[in-house]
Amino acid sequence: MDPIDFIKGAVHLIVSFILRGENMKKENVLFLLLAIITVLCIMSIGVAIAERSPLIAVFAIIGAFIATGIGFSLRKKLRESGELQ
């Protein structure tokens, strides 16, 4: 399978899942969005290395840390309040 076709299929599946709203809580949508942002930042690190751009790499690393940190702190907050199992 071509990687581009795989990515298109995965994006289509995620978008259709979100649009149908099947058992998707607001928190889960937020976690999905943070995960996608983190993955994009990690991918940007590879692009920055290929382009030999340390500035883009630094911004991508910072973005990945921020998105991951927000996700973990949100999960802790929700778990302490009893809204997340």
C-alpha positions in Angstrom: 0.0 0.0 0.0 1.2 3.4 -0.9 2.0 5.6 2.2 0.0 8.5 0.7 -3.1 6.3 0.3 -2.7 5.1 3.9 -2.6 8.7 5.2 -5.6 9.7 3.1 -7.5 6.7 4.4 -6.6 7.5 8.0 -7.5 11.2 7.7 -10.8 10.2 6.0 -11.6 7.8 8.9 -10.8 10.3 11.6 -12.8 13.1 9.9 -15.8 10.9 9.3 -15.7 9.6 12.9 -15.6 13.2 14.2 -18.4 14.4 11.9 -20.7 11.6 12.8 -20.0 12.2 16.4 -20.2 8.5 17.4 -19.7 8.4 21.2 -17.1 11.1 20.9 -17.0 13.3 24.1 -15.7 16.8 24.0 -12.6 15.7 26.0 -11.9 13.0 23.4 -12.0 15.4 20.5 -9.6 17.7 22.4 -7.2 14.8 23.1 -7.4 13.8 19.4 -6.6 17.3 18.4 -3.7 17.6 20.8 -2.4 14.2 19.5 -2.6 15.4 15.9 -0.8 18.6 16.7 1.9 16.7 18.5 2.4 14.3 15.6 2.6 17.3 13.1 5.2 18.9 15.3 7.3 15.7 15.4 7.0 15.4 11.6 8.1 19.0 11.4 11.3 18.1 13.2 12.1 15.7 10.4 11.3 18.4 7.8 13.5 20.9 9.6 16.4 18.4 9.7 16.0 17.8 5.9 15.9 21.5 5.2 18.7 22.1 7.6 16.7 24.7 9.5 17.5 24.8 13.3 14.9 27.5 13.8 12.0 25.3 12.5 13.4 22.4 14.6 13.4 24.5 17.8 9.8 25.7 17.2 8.7 22.2 16.4 10.3 20.7 19.5 8.7 23.5 21.7 5.3 22.9 20.0 5.5 19.1 20.6 6.4 19.7 24.3 3.6 22.2 24.8 0.9 20.0 23.1 2.0 16.9 25.0 2.2 18.8 28.3 -1.3 20.3 27.8 -2.6 16.8 27.0 -1.1 15.2 30.1 -2.1 18.1 32.4 -5.7 18.0 31.0 -5.9 14.2 31.5 -4.7 14.6 35.1 -7.2 17.3 35.8 -10.0 15.3 34.4 -9.0 12.1 36.2 -8.8 14.0 39.6 -12.3 15.5 39.0 -13.7 12.0 38.2 -14.7 12.8 34.7 -12.2 10.4 33.2 -11.9 6.8 34.2 
